[in-house]
């Protein structure tokens, strides 16, 4: 993906275990038999994502931290955190770089949730 096509995230920091991820509204997911198709309407790019990646994507709800996602994924695949951590962070960084996920620092996520609660 060229630099001009990348969608910037409102959180410019590096991903950390405390980072909260939100599914980008411009991302459309189409479920398929073996892999799922992720389409970014802003960049007009399509990406094939394995089912494990779609599971991880579903956990990116704007509340759950990367550490919590890592714990949940390790339980499902029955692997150690040390085995999963590097690959998980690489996958999430790619999803953010492609504009399919939006990274928020924990304080921004808390502020967003507080505003949503007040609006309800």
Buried (B, 14 or more C-beta within 10 A) or exposed (E): BEEEBEBEBEBEEEBEEEBBBBBBEBBEBEEEEEBBBBBBEEBEBEBEBEEBBBBBBEBBEBBBBBBBBBBBBBEEEEEEEEEBBEEBBEBBBBBBBBBBBBBBBEEBBEEBEEEEEEEE
